[in-house]
Amino acid sequence: MPSFGQTILMHDASCKGSVNYLNLAREILQKNEMTKMSNDEKYINIENG
């Protein structure tokens, strides 16, 4: 299915690319002290189903 005009998050929020992108964003925010997260909240995990 083509995703023309959609962000990766809108196209498939649970794909590896989306999850990696969100984890990178969280890491950048955490390292720049722009957010406070517990260790459990630092990474998004998806289960292979």
N, C-alpha and C positions, 0 to 999 in steps of 0.2 A: 504494500500500500504506500503510495507516494506521500510525502509529508510537506509538499510545497507550501511555503508561507507559514509553517508552524515551527515553533521552537522545539528543541529536543524534548523538553519537559511536557509540552502539549501533545507531541506525537506519541511518545511512549515513556512515561515517567518512571517505569520500573526497569528499563533496559540498562545495561552496564554503563553506557555513555552518560545517561541521565544521573545515575547514582554516583558515578565518579565525579561528574561536574558538581553535584550538590556537596559531596564530601570535600572537594577542593575549595568551594566557596566557604564552607564551614571552617575549614582549616585556616584560610586567609583571615576570616573575621576573628577567629580565636587568637591567632598570632598577633593581630593588630589591636587586641584587647577591645574589640568593638562589640563583643557579646560575652556573656558568661554562660558556660555550659558545663555540665557534669561530664565525667569520663564516659558515662553510658550514652550521652547525647551526642558525642563528638562524631560518630560515624553512622551512616545509614546502612543497615544490612538488609539484603533481600534474600529470601530463601528460594532455592531452586525447586520448582514444583513440577 
